[in-house]
């Protein structure tokens, strides 16, 4: 039996380097493992929970995210890439799961709570947004996925998912595990900060480096990166901790030994910011250039990309329909 992996991204912006180290990279590795079957979902329905008034934005980014996936190396022959709303069984499953959580539980969920604050939803949160962890439980369980490559911020969501699974199995399963509990696959890299040193690269702060950024944009962003405000002259001793250039070098420079040497030199004094920034620019351009070239080529034929999503969605629908049949049977609502 293959292990089933599922992840998704909300199509609200292009993917950035944080997505790359956080999960894209591991998805690309997983698709080549014989004992894994991987689904990757473009979570348009989830994106609409806080962008319901801007469907054009979501629509546009479905294609952008698909381009990022394919450019980064996700292969539709190995990974089923699909669109959430094109698999109606997910909405159906969500409906039944909604009975298995309380509003209080959702309001207390740390991830939801945080996002509600960020988005200014404290008083008037759309019900769809508040309940997105339930819909995420449907995304995961419909495919019987047990391994979920996500960032740390998603851990409370996965706990909520497993809570629903256990409740479902105990009420409707009569001792059988109809649905499967899942576990996170955390990436070894800690979360990538924004170029300004803020904890998270985010679309609204525009402080991330996108996979699709040009060489010029990469140069500009790296040159603007937060380093150590106390490191004024080259000879001054500098701080490595909290220094965004070193955090990115740690995440992307393949030569770990040299980075350790550079860090030691920087701490002692005698290594300038421009030198380490130049090194990072080279590393990042090396990484993203081939992706960008693939992306530009793919972007010339959006119909072909949409066809890939259509085929992936058809495949996904078959799997989800099978689970849905088992769910309905367990719930004794398989009438005909
Ligand atoms: N909530 C995830 C995010 O914001 C996206 C997502 C939707 C997801 N459904 C999922 C992730 C299922 C993992 C599994 O990034």
Boltz pocket constraint, residues with backbone or C-beta under 6 A from the ligand:
constraints:
  - pocket:
      binder: B
      contacts: [[A, 6], [A, 7], [A, 8], [A, 9], [A, 10], [A, 41], [A, 43], [A, 46], [A, 136], [A, 139], [A, 140], [A, 148], [A, 149], [A, 150], [A, 154]]
      max_distance: 6.0
